[in-house]
Every structure is written in structure tokens, then in C-alpha cells.
Amino acid sequence: MAVDAVIIGLGYVGLPLAQEATRAGRKVLGFDINQGVVDALNSGRSHVDDLTDADIAAMVEGGFEATSDESRIGEAATAVICVPTPLSADGGPDLRAVESAVAAVARNLKPGMLVILESTTYPGTTDEVVRPALEAGGLVAGEDFHLAFSPERIDPGNEKFGAKNTPKVVGGHTPGCSDAAAEFYGAFVDSVVRAKGTREAETAKLLENTYRHINIALVNEMARFCHELGIDLWDVIEAARSKPFGFQAFYPGPGVGGHCIPIDPNYLSHNVRARLGYPFRFVELAQEINSQMPAYVVSRAQDILNEEGKPLNGSTVLLLGVTYKPNIADQRESPAVPLARQLLAKGAVVQYHDPHVADWTSVPEAVRVEDAAAAVGEADLAILVQNHREYDLDTIAAAAAAFFDTRGKVSPGQKIHRL
């Protein structure tokens, strides 16, 4: 086969994977149903935060090519599926993109191919959804082709860990499938970790993010009662993290965002309820706590304005940073969205500033301001929602009539309040 690998889905997971494989000298084909994405990549233009236009140009020079022609999947020795899995209406994973991608692979499956699913999903998806669809044409997984699951571990904006130096977990349908997947990733990833099988690899991903989800919920709940008790939780966390063993610091915030934390644990919770008939109580409680944080921030904002003798209704509230993580443009599941909507519902005039977001389409009623330093002095209340590196927070906070820091980055003072 002329192509070493086809990466299906050229977003924040698939594109860094394609980059590392290309850097290692592999002939990589990228497949995406979005023709605009395909055309942009072939022209050397990036659409994700972690790769620049220069990165894409280097990939193209190294032999990378993007296509929307499904038939070309059959040219590849390995097909890696990296498509999104959002939540469905009933709280489980929406597998339509996965099913569509698997169907495309099935129509072009050749003997000897390796098929890997990277999309986060519930335990059993590879064996119960992917395998039957691929075997429908007569080829058998583990005999005629290899099948494996390898959870994506991309952390957008992380300048220390990327696709190459983050250990890659693989779990195959058979030991031979695991060998094939480990050999594939081992060519361009520093470390490969073998799980017992596909279900173990699928569950490992969910455990990683459920662990974070629950611990974030813990500190979010602590933030609420520590405020009532007059305890500085940020100082508490700094003191606790001095312990060199048995503790990892997590921090409160206005809510959780991105694809992983607010989404992935629900796959596991939904699967437990559907298959075993009882709730995964830790996950459901964590979801309840974390989803309430935007409303809590609104309540605190109302209290802060009351102290200034102002009602929330009619006051101008400036939101600083509306992405889900600092220093990137990714807005997926950002808590800034429910926060802004709830402020608007209570009659506030909502403004926003974000150096990475030119047009906040999720909340079109919010008014964008160009100069954060000037706008903060004119607003009745400024709320730091995301601490982008572009913000000179001490200067901005000092200019504010009232400043609410949900990220613990500014020392508290008369006009400065912390979550």
C-alpha cells in the first residue's frame, strides 16, 4: 500500500497525530468530510490552536495530503479514527460520527489493514459497534485485519506534552492486534503502554477524566463553603500542595469546559446505568456540582454589586476570557456561555473581551470590547473567567470599579473578590 496511515478526522486530535507520523517519515493521508478543512490544509493553513500555518506547510512538504475522497482510505495500511463523540440527548455518547467513519473504513477495508479507534467513548464500543460493522464484509478482526482502541490524550495548549511525548495506551482485539497497534505508534511516539484489551483501554481514558472531574467538583464545593466561612481556599490549596506525597492540587473555577471533563465521565455513568441498572454516584454528583458553578458565579456577582449599591439588573458586567482554557481559542463547552446567558437573563449588560475570540457566536447578545484595560474601568463589574497570558491582571484589576477573580490570580483587596 502506498500510504502508511490515513487519519480520519482532522481536528485537534487527528492533526497533531498526523504531524508526528509525518515527521517520522511516514506517508500520511488525512481524511475529513469538511472540504473547507481539506482545502485549507493542502494550502498550508491550520485551523487548530496547537499547529501553526508553518507546521502545516512543513507537513505538506513532508508528504502529508488531505482529502475528502473516501475511496482513498483503501490506500492506507493503517486507518486511525479521530472523530468527535459529543453527548446525545439522553446523556450517552453520540456515536454518529464514529459510525459514519467506521462505515467509510468498512467500504474500503483490505486484508492486513490495522484499524484503530481513538475517539473517546463507552467501554465496549470497539467490540460491539466498530468490529461488527467492519466484519460485515466478510473479513474477520484478529485474523484478516487488526483492530485496536487507543485513547486520545491531546491537551490543547499544553506546551510541555504533545502527541510524541505523551505515553500512548493501546488495547487490541487480540494480542496480535495489540502488537500491530504498538508497532504503529512506536514509530513516532516515545512510549507505548499496552492495556489488556479494547475495553480496558476505553475505560482507562474515562478513568483519567473522571478522576479530574470529581476532584474539580471537590474544590468547587469547597470554594462555596470556604467563602461563607471566611477561609481563603487558594491559600489552603497552596499549603496542602507543599506535601510531597499523597496530594495533587486541583483548583476551583467558574465551571468546567472542553470536550473531556464535562463530557467523558458521562459516557461511563450512562454505561453503568444502562448496563447495570444503578448510578455511578460520584460522577453524577460531580456533574451536579460543576454544572452549578456558573449560577454560583452569577450569585456572587450579584452580591458584589449589592455591596457597591448597584443592582445586577442594568449593570454592565465585563467577562474577561471566554474560552475553556487559557491561551487558546477553543470554546468547546466553555462555562463562560452559561455564565453570560444567566447574567443576561437577570438583566445585566454583558460585555466580553478575549484576545483569542473575535466573534463570540455562542452568545451573540454579548458586546465585544477591543480594549480590556479601558473597558474594565467603565464596567460596573469585571469578572476574570479565563486567565489568558495577554492580560496584565494586576493593572486591569486595579482599574476596575469591582473585580471578581474566578481563577485565583489576583490578590484580594477592597475592590477585588476571589472565588
Sequence and secondary structure as in RCSB ss.txt:
>XXXX:A:sequence
MAVDAVIIGLGYVGLPLAQEATRAGRKVLGFDINQGVVDALNSGRSHVDDLTDADIAAMVEGGFEATSDESRIGE
AATAVICVPTPLSADGGPDLRAVESAVAAVARNLKPGMLVILESTTYPGTTDEVVRPALEAGGLVAGEDFHLAFS
PERIDPGNEKFGAKNTPKVVGGHTPGCSDAAAEFYGAFVDSVVRAKGTREAETAKLLENTYRHINIALVNEMARF
CHELGIDLWDVIEAARSKPFGFQAFYPGPGVGGHCIPIDPNYLSHNVRARLGYPFRFVELAQEINSQMPAYVVSR
AQDILNEEGKPLNGSTVLLLGVTYKPNIADQRESPAVPLARQLLAKGAVVQYHDPHVADWTSVPEAVRVEDAAAA
VGEADLAILVQNHREYDLDTIAAAAAAFFDTRGKVSPGQKIHRL
>XXXX:A:secstr
  EEEEEE  STTHHHHHHHHHHTT  EEEE S HHHHHHHHTT   STTS HHHHHHHHHTT EEE  GGGGGG
EEEEEE     B TTSSB  HHHHHHHHHHHHT  TT EEEE S   TTHIIIIIHHHHHTTS  BTTTBEEEE 
     TT SS  TTTS EEEEESSHHHHHHHHHHHHTT S EEE SSHHHHHHHHHHHHHHHHHHHHHHHHHHHH
HHHHT  HHHHHHHHTTSSSS       S   TTHHHHHHHHHHHHHHHHHSS  HHHHHHHHHHHTHHHHHHHH
HHHHHHHTT  STT EEEEE  SSSTTS   TT THHHHHHHHHHTT EEEEE TT S  TTSTTSEE S HHHH
HHHSSEEEE S  TT  HHHHHHH SSEEESSS S   SSEEE 
